[in-house]
Amino acid sequence: MVPFGTGDIDYAGFFANMGAKGYHNPMYEQDNAPGDAADPGRSLRYAELSYANLAALRG
């Protein structure tokens, strides 16, 4: 599991072929984002990165 948009999946291509715009409501979840004592802010950094990558798909 990696932050949205940092892996191997071509989400722009995937969503472009989904059909009618505004009909689908994709969701993203990353269960391994929380940091531990060594990196307590990791979950917030991953959320910020995932949001930026997801929002960039809106065009």
C-alpha distance matrix in Angstrom:
0.0 3.8 7.0 8.8 10.9 9.6 8.3 10.9 11.8 15.2 15.0 18.5 19.9 18.3 19.6 22.9 23.6 23.0 26.6 28.4 27.0 26.7 26.5 22.7 20.6 16.9 14.5 10.9 9.2 6.5 7.7 6.9 8.4 12.0 13.8 16.4 20.0 19.4 17.1 17.9 17.3 13.6 12.7 15.4 14.6 11.0 12.8 15.5 13.6 11.7 15.2 17.0 15.0 15.5 19.1 19.8 19.5 22.5 24.8
3.8 0.0 3.8 6.3 8.1 6.4 6.3 9.8 11.0 13.8 13.7 16.8 18.7 17.7 18.7 21.8 23.1 22.7 26.3 27.9 26.0 25.9 26.2 22.6 20.4 16.7 14.5 10.8 9.8 7.2 9.5 8.3 8.1 11.9 13.2 16.3 19.6 18.6 15.9 16.8 15.5 11.8 11.3 13.4 11.8 8.3 10.6 12.7 10.2 8.9 12.7 13.9 12.0 13.1 16.5 17.0 17.2 20.3 22.3
7.0 3.8 0.0 3.8 6.3 5.8 7.5 11.2 11.6 13.6 12.7 15.3 17.9 17.0 17.4 20.4 22.2 21.7 25.0 26.2 24.0 23.6 24.3 20.9 18.5 15.1 12.9 9.3 8.9 7.0 10.2 9.6 8.0 11.6 13.3 16.8 19.9 18.9 15.7 16.1 14.1 10.7 9.7 10.9 9.3 5.7 7.4 9.1 6.6 5.1 8.9 10.2 8.7 10.0 13.1 13.8 14.5 17.3 19.4
8.8 6.3 3.8 0.0 3.8 5.7 7.1 10.0 9.3 10.7 9.1 11.8 14.4 13.5 13.6 16.7 18.5 18.0 21.3 22.4 20.2 20.1 20.9 17.6 15.4 12.0 10.5 7.4 8.6 8.3 12.0 12.4 11.2 14.7 16.8 20.3 23.5 22.7 19.4 19.5 17.2 14.1 12.6 13.2 11.8 8.4 8.7 9.9 7.4 4.5 7.6 8.8 6.4 6.8 10.4 11.1 11.0 14.0 16.2
10.9 8.1 6.3 3.8 0.0 3.8 5.7 7.9 7.5 8.1 7.3 9.4 12.1 12.1 12.6 15.0 17.2 17.4 20.7 22.1 20.0 20.5 21.5 18.4 16.9 13.6 13.0 10.6 12.3 11.9 15.5 15.6 14.3 17.9 19.5 23.0 26.0 24.7 21.4 22.0 19.5 16.4 15.6 15.8 13.7 10.8 11.5 11.7 8.4 6.7 9.3 9.0 5.5 7.1 10.4 9.7 9.6 13.1 14.6
9.6 6.4 5.8 5.7 3.8 0.0 3.8 7.0 8.4 9.9 10.3 12.5 14.7 14.9 16.0 18.3 20.2 20.7 24.1 25.7 23.7 24.2 25.2 22.0 20.4 16.9 15.9 12.9 13.6 12.2 15.4 14.5 13.4 17.0 17.9 21.2 24.1 22.4 19.4 20.6 18.4 15.0 15.0 15.7 13.1 10.3 12.2 12.5 8.9 8.3 11.6 11.1 8.2 10.6 13.6 12.7 13.1 16.7 17.8
8.3 6.3 7.5 7.1 5.7 3.8 0.0 3.8 5.9 8.5 9.7 12.6 13.9 13.6 15.5 17.9 19.2 19.7 23.4 25.5 24.0 24.7 25.1 21.8 20.5 16.9 16.0 13.1 13.7 12.4 15.2 14.5 14.4 18.1 19.3 22.3 25.5 23.9 21.2 22.6 20.8 17.2 17.0 18.3 16.0 12.9 14.7 15.7 12.3 11.0 14.3 14.3 11.1 12.6 16.0 15.2 14.8 18.4 19.7
10.9 9.8 11.2 10.0 7.9 7.0 3.8 0.0 3.8 6.5 9.0 11.7 12.0 12.0 14.6 16.5 17.4 18.5 22.1 24.6 23.6 24.9 25.0 21.8 21.2 17.6 17.5 15.1 16.2 15.3 18.0 17.6 17.9 21.7 22.9 25.8 29.0 27.4 24.9 26.3 24.6 21.0 20.7 22.0 19.7 16.6 18.2 19.0 15.6 14.1 17.1 16.8 13.3 14.4 17.8 16.5 15.4 19.1 20.1
11.8 11.0 11.6 9.3 7.5 8.4 5.9 3.8 0.0 3.8 5.7 8.8 8.9 8.3 11.0 13.1 13.8 14.7 18.3 20.9 20.0 21.3 21.4 18.1 17.8 14.4 14.8 13.0 14.9 14.9 17.8 18.2 18.5 22.4 24.1 27.3 30.6 29.4 26.6 27.5 25.6 22.1 21.2 22.3 20.5 17.1 18.0 18.9 15.8 13.5 16.0 16.1 12.4 12.6 16.0 15.0 13.1 16.6 17.9
15.2 13.8 13.6 10.7 8.1 9.9 8.5 6.5 3.8 0.0 3.8 5.6 5.5 6.2 8.8 10.1 11.3 12.9 16.2 18.7 17.7 19.6 20.0 17.2 17.4 14.4 15.6 14.5 17.0 17.4 20.7 21.3 21.1 24.9 26.7 30.0 33.2 31.9 28.9 29.7 27.4 24.1 23.2 23.7 21.8 18.7 19.2 19.5 16.4 14.3 16.0 15.5 11.7 11.8 14.6 13.0 10.8 14.2 15.0
15.0 13.7 12.7 9.1 7.3 10.3 9.7 9.0 5.7 3.8 0.0 3.8 5.4 4.8 5.9 8.3 9.9 10.6 13.9 16.0 14.6 16.1 16.6 13.8 13.7 10.9 12.3 11.7 14.7 15.8 19.3 20.4 20.0 23.6 25.8 29.3 32.5 31.5 28.3 28.6 26.2 23.2 21.7 22.0 20.5 17.4 17.1 17.5 14.9 12.3 13.5 13.4 9.8 8.9 11.7 10.8 8.0 11.2 12.7
18.5 16.8 15.3 11.8 9.4 12.5 12.6 11.7 8.8 5.6 3.8 0.0 3.8 5.5 5.4 6.0 8.8 10.2 12.9 14.7 13.1 15.1 16.3 14.2 14.7 12.6 14.6 14.5 17.7 19.1 22.7 23.7 22.9 26.5 28.5 32.1 35.1 34.1 30.7 31.0 28.2 25.4 24.1 23.8 22.2 19.5 19.0 18.7 16.2 14.0 14.4 13.6 10.3 9.5 11.2 9.4 6.3 9.2 9.8
19.9 18.7 17.9 14.4 12.1 14.7 13.9 12.0 8.9 5.5 5.4 3.8 0.0 3.8 5.6 5.1 6.5 9.0 11.7 14.3 13.7 16.3 16.8 14.9 16.1 14.1 16.5 16.6 19.8 21.1 24.5 25.7 25.3 29.0 31.1 34.6 37.8 36.7 33.5 33.9 31.4 28.3 27.0 27.1 25.4 22.6 22.3 22.3 19.6 17.3 18.0 17.4 13.9 13.1 14.9 13.1 9.9 12.4 12.7
18.3 17.7 17.0 13.5 12.1 14.9 13.6 12.0 8.3 6.2 4.8 5.5 3.8 0.0 3.8 5.5 5.6 6.7 10.2 12.9 12.7 14.8 14.6 12.2 13.4 11.3 13.7 14.2 17.4 19.1 22.3 23.8 23.8 27.5 29.9 33.3 36.7 35.9 32.7 32.9 30.6 27.6 25.9 26.2 25.0 21.9 21.3 21.9 19.5 16.7 17.5 17.7 14.3 12.7 15.0 14.2 10.7 12.9 14.3
19.6 18.7 17.4 13.6 12.6 16.0 15.5 14.6 11.0 8.8 5.9 5.4 5.6 3.8 0.0 3.8 5.3 5.1 8.1 10.1 9.1 11.1 11.5 9.3 10.7 9.2 12.2 13.4 17.0 19.2 22.6 24.4 24.0 27.4 30.0 33.6 36.9 36.3 32.9 32.8 30.2 27.5 25.5 25.4 24.5 21.6 20.4 20.8 18.9 16.0 15.9 16.2 13.3 11.0 12.7 12.3 8.6 9.9 11.7
22.9 21.8 20.4 16.7 15.0 18.3 17.9 16.5 13.1 10.1 8.3 6.0 5.1 5.5 3.8 0.0 3.8 5.7 7.4 9.5 8.9 11.9 12.6 11.5 13.5 12.7 15.9 17.1 20.7 22.8 26.2 27.9 27.4 30.9 33.3 36.9 40.1 39.3 35.9 35.9 33.2 30.5 28.7 28.4 27.2 24.5 23.4 23.4 21.4 18.8 18.5 18.2 15.4 13.5 14.4 13.3 9.6 10.5 11.1
23.6 23.1 22.2 18.5 17.2 20.2 19.2 17.4 13.8 11.3 9.9 8.8 6.5 5.6 5.3 3.8 0.0 3.8 5.7 9.0 9.9 13.0 12.6 11.5 14.1 13.4 16.7 18.1 21.6 23.8 27.0 28.8 28.8 32.3 34.9 38.4 41.8 41.1 37.9 37.8 35.4 32.5 30.6 30.7 29.7 26.7 25.7 26.1 24.0 21.2 21.2 21.3 18.3 16.2 17.6 16.9 13.1 14.0 14.9
23.0 22.7 21.7 18.0 17.4 20.7 19.7 18.5 14.7 12.9 10.6 10.2 9.0 6.7 5.1 5.7 3.8 0.0 3.8 6.8 7.9 10.3 9.2 7.9 10.8 10.5 14.1 16.1 19.6 22.3 25.3 27.6 27.6 30.9 33.8 37.2 40.6 40.3 37.1 36.7 34.3 31.6 29.4 29.5 28.9 25.9 24.5 25.2 23.6 20.4 20.2 20.9 18.2 15.5 16.9 17.0 13.2 13.6 15.4
26.6 26.3 25.0 21.3 20.7 24.1 23.4 22.1 18.3 16.2 13.9 12.9 11.7 10.2 8.1 7.4 5.7 3.8 0.0 3.8 6.3 9.2 8.1 8.5 12.0 12.9 16.6 19.1 22.7 25.6 28.5 31.0 30.9 34.1 37.0 40.5 43.8 43.6 40.3 39.7 37.2 34.7 32.3 32.2 31.8 28.9 27.2 27.7 26.4 23.3 22.5 23.2 20.8 18.0 18.7 18.8 15.1 14.6 16.1
28.4 27.9 26.2 22.4 22.1 25.7 25.5 24.6 20.9 18.7 16.0 14.7 14.3 12.9 10.1 9.5 9.0 6.8 3.8 0.0 3.8 6.4 5.8 7.8 11.3 13.1 16.9 19.8 23.4 26.5 29.5 32.1 31.7 34.7 37.7 41.2 44.5 44.4 41.0 40.1 37.5 35.3 32.7 32.2 32.0 29.5 27.3 27.6 26.8 23.7 22.4 23.1 21.3 18.2 18.3 18.8 15.4 13.9 15.5
27.0 26.0 24.0 20.2 20.0 23.7 24.0 23.6 20.0 17.7 14.6 13.1 13.7 12.7 9.1 8.9 9.9 7.9 6.3 3.8 0.0 3.8 5.5 7.0 9.7 11.6 15.2 17.9 21.6 24.7 27.9 30.3 29.5 32.4 35.3 38.9 42.0 42.0 38.4 37.4 34.6 32.6 30.1 29.3 29.1 26.8 24.5 24.5 23.8 21.0 19.3 19.9 18.5 15.3 14.9 15.6 12.4 10.5 12.3
26.7 25.9 23.6 20.1 20.5 24.2 24.7 24.9 21.3 19.6 16.1 15.1 16.3 14.8 11.1 11.9 13.0 10.3 9.2 6.4 3.8 0.0 3.8 5.8 7.6 10.4 13.6 16.8 20.3 23.6 26.6 29.3 28.4 30.9 34.0 37.6 40.6 40.8 37.3 36.0 33.2 31.5 28.7 27.8 28.1 25.9 23.2 23.4 23.3 20.3 18.3 19.4 18.5 15.0 14.4 16.0 13.3 11.0 13.5
26.5 26.2 24.3 20.9 21.5 25.2 25.1 25.0 21.4 20.0 16.6 16.3 16.8 14.6 11.5 12.6 12.6 9.2 8.1 5.8 5.5 3.8 0.0 3.8 6.7 9.8 13.2 16.6 20.0 23.5 26.2 29.1 28.7 31.3 34.6 38.0 41.2 41.6 38.2 36.8 34.4 32.5 29.5 29.1 29.5 27.0 24.4 25.2 24.9 21.7 20.1 21.6 20.4 16.8 16.9 18.6 15.6 13.9 16.6
22.7 22.6 20.9 17.6 18.4 22.0 21.8 21.8 18.1 17.2 13.8 14.2 14.9 12.2 9.3 11.5 11.5 7.9 8.5 7.8 7.0 5.8 3.8 0.0 3.8 6.2 9.7 13.1 16.4 19.9 22.6 25.5 25.2 27.9 31.2 34.6 37.9 38.2 34.9 33.7 31.4 29.3 26.4 26.2 26.6 23.9 21.5 22.6 22.2 18.7 17.6 19.4 17.9 14.2 15.1 16.9 13.9 13.0 16.1
20.6 20.4 18.5 15.4 16.9 20.4 20.5 21.2 17.8 17.4 13.7 14.7 16.1 13.4 10.7 13.5 14.1 10.8 12.0 11.3 9.7 7.6 6.7 3.8 0.0 3.8 6.6 10.2 13.4 17.0 19.6 22.6 22.1 24.6 28.0 31.3 34.5 35.1 31.7 30.3 28.1 26.2 23.0 22.9 23.6 20.9 18.3 19.6 19.6 16.1 14.8 17.2 16.1 12.3 13.4 15.8 13.4 12.6 16.2
16.9 16.7 15.1 12.0 13.6 16.9 16.9 17.6 14.4 14.4 10.9 12.6 14.1 11.3 9.2 12.7 13.4 10.5 12.9 13.1 11.6 10.4 9.8 6.2 3.8 0.0 3.8 6.9 10.4 13.7 16.5 19.4 19.1 21.8 25.1 28.5 31.8 32.1 28.9 27.8 25.6 23.3 20.4 20.6 21.0 18.0 15.8 17.4 16.9 13.2 12.7 15.1 13.6 10.1 12.1 14.3 11.9 12.2 15.8
14.5 14.5 12.9 10.5 13.0 15.9 16.0 17.5 14.8 15.6 12.3 14.6 16.5 13.7 12.2 15.9 16.7 14.1 16.6 16.9 15.2 13.6 13.2 9.7 6.6 3.8 0.0 3.8 6.8 10.4 13.0 16.0 15.7 18.3 21.7 25.0 28.3 28.8 25.6 24.4 22.5 20.2 17.1 17.6 18.4 15.3 13.1 15.2 15.1 11.4 11.3 14.3 13.2 10.0 12.4 15.0 13.4 14.1 17.7
10.9 10.8 9.3 7.4 10.6 12.9 13.1 15.1 13.0 14.5 11.7 14.5 16.6 14.2 13.4 17.1 18.1 16.1 19.1 19.8 17.9 16.8 16.6 13.1 10.2 6.9 3.8 0.0 3.8 6.9 10.0 12.6 12.2 15.1 18.3 21.7 25.0 25.4 22.2 21.3 19.4 16.9 14.0 14.8 15.3 12.0 10.3 12.9 12.4 8.7 9.6 12.7 11.4 9.1 12.2 14.5 13.4 15.0 18.3
9.2 9.8 8.9 8.6 12.3 13.6 13.7 16.2 14.9 17.0 14.7 17.7 19.8 17.4 17.0 20.7 21.6 19.6 22.7 23.4 21.6 20.3 20.0 16.4 13.4 10.4 6.8 3.8 0.0 3.8 6.3 9.2 9.3 11.9 15.3 18.4 21.9 22.5 19.6 18.5 17.2 14.7 11.6 13.2 14.2 10.9 9.6 12.9 12.8 9.6 11.1 14.4 13.5 11.9 14.9 17.3 16.8 18.4 21.7
6.5 7.2 7.0 8.3 11.9 12.2 12.4 15.3 14.9 17.4 15.8 19.1 21.1 19.1 19.2 22.8 23.8 22.3 25.6 26.5 24.7 23.6 23.5 19.9 17.0 13.7 10.4 6.9 3.8 0.0 3.8 5.7 5.9 9.0 12.1 15.2 18.8 19.2 16.4 15.8 14.8 11.8 9.2 11.7 12.3 8.8 8.8 12.3 11.9 9.4 11.9 14.8 13.9 13.3 16.5 18.4 18.3 20.4 23.4
7.7 9.5 10.2 12.0 15.5 15.4 15.2 18.0 17.8 20.7 19.3 22.7 24.5 22.3 22.6 26.2 27.0 25.3 28.5 29.5 27.9 26.6 26.2 22.6 19.6 16.5 13.0 10.0 6.3 3.8 0.0 3.8 5.8 7.7 11.0 13.4 17.1 18.0 15.8 15.0 14.9 12.3 9.7 12.9 14.0 11.0 11.3 15.0 15.0 12.8 15.2 18.2 17.6 17.0 20.1 22.1 22.1 24.1 27.1
6.9 8.3 9.6 12.4 15.6 14.5 14.5 17.6 18.2 21.3 20.4 23.7 25.7 23.8 24.4 27.9 28.8 27.6 31.0 32.1 30.3 29.3 29.1 25.5 22.6 19.4 16.0 12.6 9.2 5.7 3.8 0.0 3.8 5.9 8.3 10.6 14.4 14.8 12.8 12.7 13.0 10.0 8.5 12.1 12.7 10.0 11.4 14.8 14.4 13.2 16.1 18.5 17.9 18.2 21.2 22.9 23.2 25.6 28.3
8.4 8.1 8.0 11.2 14.3 13.4 14.4 17.9 18.5 21.1 20.0 22.9 25.3 23.8 24.0 27.4 28.8 27.6 30.9 31.7 29.5 28.4 28.7 25.2 22.1 19.1 15.7 12.2 9.3 5.9 5.8 3.8 0.0 3.8 6.3 9.6 13.1 13.3 10.5 10.1 9.6 6.6 4.8 8.3 9.0 6.6 8.1 11.4 11.4 10.7 13.4 15.7 15.7 16.3 18.9 20.6 21.5 23.7 26.3
12.0 11.9 11.6 14.7 17.9 17.0 18.1 21.7 22.4 24.9 23.6 26.5 29.0 27.5 27.4 30.9 32.3 30.9 34.1 34.7 32.4 30.9 31.3 27.9 24.6 21.8 18.3 15.1 11.9 9.0 7.7 5.9 3.8 0.0 3.8 6.7 10.1 11.1 8.7 7.3 7.8 6.1 4.5 8.1 9.8 8.7 9.9 12.9 13.8 13.6 15.7 18.1 18.7 19.2 21.5 23.5 24.6 26.5 29.1
13.8 13.2 13.3 16.8 19.5 17.9 19.3 22.9 24.1 26.7 25.8 28.5 31.1 29.9 30.0 33.3 34.9 33.8 37.0 37.7 35.3 34.0 34.6 31.2 28.0 25.1 21.7 18.3 15.3 12.1 11.0 8.3 6.3 3.8 0.0 3.7 6.8 7.4 5.1 4.6 6.3 4.9 5.9 9.0 9.9 9.8 11.8 14.1 14.8 15.5 17.7 19.6 20.3 21.4 23.5 25.2 26.7 28.8 31.1
16.4 16.3 16.8 20.3 23.0 21.2 22.3 25.8 27.3 30.0 29.3 32.1 34.6 33.3 33.6 36.9 38.4 37.2 40.5 41.2 38.9 37.6 38.0 34.6 31.3 28.5 25.0 21.7 18.4 15.2 13.4 10.6 9.6 6.7 3.7 0.0 3.8 5.4 5.3 5.3 8.6 8.2 9.5 12.3 13.3 13.6 15.5 17.7 18.5 19.2 21.5 23.3 24.0 25.2 27.3 28.9 30.4 32.5 34.8
20.0 19.6 19.9 23.5 26.0 24.1 25.5 29.0 30.6 33.2 32.5 35.1 37.8 36.7 36.9 40.1 41.8 40.6 43.8 44.5 42.0 40.6 41.2 37.9 34.5 31.8 28.3 25.0 21.9 18.8 17.1 14.4 13.1 10.1 6.8 3.8 0.0 3.8 5.6 5.5 9.3 10.2 12.0 14.1 15.0 16.1 18.0 19.7 20.7 22.0 23.9 25.5 26.6 28.0 29.8 31.3 33.1 35.1 37.3
19.4 18.6 18.9 22.7 24.7 22.4 23.9 27.4 29.4 31.9 31.5 34.1 36.7 35.9 36.3 39.3 41.1 40.3 43.6 44.4 42.0 40.8 41.6 38.2 35.1 32.1 28.8 25.4 22.5 19.2 18.0 14.8 13.3 11.1 7.4 5.4 3.8 0.0 3.8 6.3 9.2 9.5 12.3 14.2 14.2 15.4 17.9 19.2 19.6 21.3 23.6 24.6 25.5 27.4 29.2 30.3 32.3 34.5 36.4
17.1 15.9 15.7 19.4 21.4 19.4 21.2 24.9 26.6 28.9 28.3 30.7 33.5 32.7 32.9 35.9 37.9 37.1 40.3 41.0 38.4 37.3 38.2 34.9 31.7 28.9 25.6 22.2 19.6 16.4 15.8 12.8 10.5 8.7 5.1 5.3 5.6 3.8 0.0 3.8 5.6 5.8 8.9 10.5 10.3 11.7 14.2 15.4 15.9 17.7 19.8 20.8 21.9 23.7 25.4 26.6 28.6 30.8 32.6
17.9 16.8 16.1 19.5 22.0 20.6 22.6 26.3 27.5 29.7 28.6 31.0 33.9 32.9 32.8 35.9 37.8 36.7 39.7 40.1 37.4 36.0 36.8 33.7 30.3 27.8 24.4 21.3 18.5 15.8 15.0 12.7 10.1 7.3 4.6 5.3 5.5 6.3 3.8 0.0 3.8 5.7 7.4 8.7 9.9 11.5 13.1 14.5 15.9 17.3 18.9 20.4 21.9 23.2 24.7 26.4 28.4 30.1 32.3
17.3 15.5 14.1 17.2 19.5 18.4 20.8 24.6 25.6 27.4 26.2 28.2 31.4 30.6 30.2 33.2 35.4 34.3 37.2 37.5 34.6 33.2 34.4 31.4 28.1 25.6 22.5 19.4 17.2 14.8 14.9 13.0 9.6 7.8 6.3 8.6 9.3 9.2 5.6 3.8 0.0 3.8 5.6 5.5 6.4 8.8 10.2 10.9 12.6 14.4 15.7 16.9 18.7 20.2 21.3 23.0 25.2 26.9 28.9
13.6 11.8 10.7 14.1 16.4 15.0 17.2 21.0 22.1 24.1 23.2 25.4 28.3 27.6 27.5 30.5 32.5 31.6 34.7 35.3 32.6 31.5 32.5 29.3 26.2 23.3 20.2 16.9 14.7 11.8 12.3 10.0 6.6 6.1 4.9 8.2 10.2 9.5 5.8 5.7 3.8 0.0 3.8 5.5 5.1 6.0 8.5 9.9 10.5 12.0 14.1 15.3 16.4 18.0 19.7 21.1 23.0 25.1 27.1
12.7 11.3 9.7 12.6 15.6 15.0 17.0 20.7 21.2 23.2 21.7 24.1 27.0 25.9 25.5 28.7 30.6 29.4 32.3 32.7 30.1 28.7 29.5 26.4 23.0 20.4 17.1 14.0 11.6 9.2 9.7 8.5 4.8 4.5 5.9 9.5 12.0 12.3 8.9 7.4 5.6 3.8 0.0 3.8 5.5 5.2 6.1 8.6 9.9 10.4 12.1 14.2 15.4 16.2 18.0 19.9 21.5 23.3 25.7
15.4 13.4 10.9 13.2 15.8 15.7 18.3 22.0 22.3 23.7 22.0 23.8 27.1 26.2 25.4 28.4 30.7 29.5 32.2 32.2 29.3 27.8 29.1 26.2 22.9 20.6 17.6 14.8 13.2 11.7 12.9 12.1 8.3 8.1 9.0 12.3 14.1 14.2 10.5 8.7 5.5 5.5 3.8 0.0 3.8 5.4 5.0 6.1 8.6 9.8 10.5 12.3 14.3 15.2 16.2 18.3 20.4 21.7 24.0
14.6 11.8 9.3 11.8 13.7 13.1 16.0 19.7 20.5 21.8 20.5 22.2 25.4 25.0 24.5 27.2 29.7 28.9 31.8 32.0 29.1 28.1 29.5 26.6 23.6 21.0 18.4 15.3 14.2 12.3 14.0 12.7 9.0 9.8 9.9 13.3 15.0 14.2 10.3 9.9 6.4 5.1 5.5 3.8 0.0 3.8 5.4 5.1 6.2 8.6 9.9 10.7 12.4 14.2 15.3 16.6 19.0 20.8 22.6
11.0 8.3 5.7 8.4 10.8 10.3 12.9 16.6 17.1 18.7 17.4 19.5 22.6 21.9 21.6 24.5 26.7 25.9 28.9 29.5 26.8 25.9 27.0 23.9 20.9 18.0 15.3 12.0 10.9 8.8 11.0 10.0 6.6 8.7 9.8 13.6 16.1 15.4 11.7 11.5 8.8 6.0 5.2 5.4 3.8 0.0 3.8 5.4 5.1 6.0 8.4 9.9 10.5 12.0 14.0 15.3 17.0 19.2 21.3
12.8 10.6 7.4 8.7 11.5 12.2 14.7 18.2 18.0 19.2 17.1 19.0 22.3 21.3 20.4 23.4 25.7 24.5 27.2 27.3 24.5 23.2 24.4 21.5 18.3 15.8 13.1 10.3 9.6 8.8 11.3 11.4 8.1 9.9 11.8 15.5 18.0 17.9 14.2 13.1 10.2 8.5 6.1 5.0 5.4 3.8 0.0 3.8 5.5 5.1 6.0 8.5 9.9 10.4 11.9 14.1 15.7 17.2 19.7
15.5 12.7 9.1 9.9 11.7 12.5 15.7 19.0 18.9 19.5 17.5 18.7 22.3 21.9 20.8 23.4 26.1 25.2 27.7 27.6 24.5 23.4 25.2 22.6 19.6 17.4 15.2 12.9 12.9 12.3 15.0 14.8 11.4 12.9 14.1 17.7 19.7 19.2 15.4 14.5 10.9 9.9 8.6 6.1 5.1 5.4 3.8 0.0 3.8 5.5 5.2 6.2 8.7 10.0 10.5 12.3 14.7 16.0 18.0
13.6 10.2 6.6 7.4 8.4 8.9 12.3 15.6 15.8 16.4 14.9 16.2 19.6 19.5 18.9 21.4 24.0 23.6 26.4 26.8 23.8 23.3 24.9 22.2 19.6 16.9 15.1 12.4 12.8 11.9 15.0 14.4 11.4 13.8 14.8 18.5 20.7 19.6 15.9 15.9 12.6 10.5 9.9 8.6 6.2 5.1 5.5 3.8 0.0 3.8 5.5 5.2 6.2 8.6 9.9 10.7 13.0 15.1 16.7
11.7 8.9 5.1 4.5 6.7 8.3 11.0 14.1 13.5 14.3 12.3 14.0 17.3 16.7 16.0 18.8 21.2 20.4 23.3 23.7 21.0 20.3 21.7 18.7 16.1 13.2 11.4 8.7 9.6 9.4 12.8 13.2 10.7 13.6 15.5 19.2 22.0 21.3 17.7 17.3 14.4 12.0 10.4 9.8 8.6 6.0 5.1 5.5 3.8 0.0 3.8 5.5 5.2 6.1 8.5 9.9 11.2 13.4 15.7
15.2 12.7 8.9 7.6 9.3 11.6 14.3 17.1 16.0 16.0 13.5 14.4 18.0 17.5 15.9 18.5 21.2 20.2 22.5 22.4 19.3 18.3 20.1 17.6 14.8 12.7 11.3 9.6 11.1 11.9 15.2 16.1 13.4 15.7 17.7 21.5 23.9 23.6 19.8 18.9 15.7 14.1 12.1 10.5 9.9 8.4 6.0 5.2 5.5 3.8 0.0 3.8 5.5 5.1 5.9 8.4 10.1 11.3 13.8
17.0 13.9 10.2 8.8 9.0 11.1 14.3 16.8 16.1 15.5 13.4 13.6 17.4 17.7 16.2 18.2 21.3 20.9 23.2 23.1 19.9 19.4 21.6 19.4 17.2 15.1 14.3 12.7 14.4 14.8 18.2 18.5 15.7 18.1 19.6 23.3 25.5 24.6 20.8 20.4 16.9 15.3 14.2 12.3 10.7 9.9 8.5 6.2 5.2 5.5 3.8 0.0 3.8 5.5 5.2 6.1 8.9 10.4 11.9
15.0 12.0 8.7 6.4 5.5 8.2 11.1 13.3 12.4 11.7 9.8 10.3 13.9 14.3 13.3 15.4 18.3 18.2 20.8 21.3 18.5 18.5 20.4 17.9 16.1 13.6 13.2 11.4 13.5 13.9 17.6 17.9 15.7 18.7 20.3 24.0 26.6 25.5 21.9 21.9 18.7 16.4 15.4 14.3 12.4 10.5 9.9 8.7 6.2 5.2 5.5 3.8 0.0 3.8 5.5 5.2 6.9 9.6 11.1
15.5 13.1 10.0 6.8 7.1 10.6 12.6 14.4 12.6 11.8 8.9 9.5 13.1 12.7 11.0 13.5 16.2 15.5 18.0 18.2 15.3 15.0 16.8 14.2 12.3 10.1 10.0 9.1 11.9 13.3 17.0 18.2 16.3 19.2 21.4 25.2 28.0 27.4 23.7 23.2 20.2 18.0 16.2 15.2 14.2 12.0 10.4 10.0 8.6 6.1 5.1 5.5 3.8 0.0 3.8 5.4 5.5 7.5 10.1
19.1 16.5 13.1 10.4 10.4 13.6 16.0 17.8 16.0 14.6 11.7 11.2 14.9 15.0 12.7 14.4 17.6 16.9 18.7 18.3 14.9 14.4 16.9 15.1 13.4 12.1 12.4 12.2 14.9 16.5 20.1 21.2 18.9 21.5 23.5 27.3 29.8 29.2 25.4 24.7 21.3 19.7 18.0 16.2 15.3 14.0 11.9 10.5 9.9 8.5 5.9 5.2 5.5 3.8 0.0 3.8 5.3 5.6 8.0
19.8 17.0 13.8 11.1 9.7 12.7 15.2 16.5 15.0 13.0 10.8 9.4 13.1 14.2 12.3 13.3 16.9 17.0 18.8 18.8 15.6 16.0 18.6 16.9 15.8 14.3 15.0 14.5 17.3 18.4 22.1 22.9 20.6 23.5 25.2 28.9 31.3 30.3 26.6 26.4 23.0 21.1 19.9 18.3 16.6 15.3 14.1 12.3 10.7 9.9 8.4 6.1 5.2 5.4 3.8 0.0 3.8 5.4 6.1
19.5 17.2 14.5 11.0 9.6 13.1 14.8 15.4 13.1 10.8 8.0 6.3 9.9 10.7 8.6 9.6 13.1 13.2 15.1 15.4 12.4 13.3 15.6 13.9 13.4 11.9 13.4 13.4 16.8 18.3 22.1 23.2 21.5 24.6 26.7 30.4 33.1 32.3 28.6 28.4 25.2 23.0 21.5 20.4 19.0 17.0 15.7 14.7 13.0 11.2 10.1 8.9 6.9 5.5 5.3 3.8 0.0 3.8 5.4
22.5 20.3 17.3 14.0 13.1 16.7 18.4 19.1 16.6 14.2 11.2 9.2 12.4 12.9 9.9 10.5 14.0 13.6 14.6 13.9 10.5 11.0 13.9 13.0 12.6 12.2 14.1 15.0 18.4 20.4 24.1 25.6 23.7 26.5 28.8 32.5 35.1 34.5 30.8 30.1 26.9 25.1 23.3 21.7 20.8 19.2 17.2 16.0 15.1 13.4 11.3 10.4 9.6 7.5 5.6 5.4 3.8 0.0 3.8
24.8 22.3 19.4 16.2 14.6 17.8 19.7 20.1 17.9 15.0 12.7 9.8 12.7 14.3 11.7 11.1 14.9 15.4 16.1 15.5 12.3 13.5 16.6 16.1 16.2 15.8 17.7 18.3 21.7 23.4 27.1 28.3 26.3 29.1 31.1 34.8 37.3 36.4 32.6 32.3 28.9 27.1 25.7 24.0 22.6 21.3 19.7 18.0 16.7 15.7 13.8 11.9 11.1 10.1 8.0 6.1 5.4 3.8 0.0
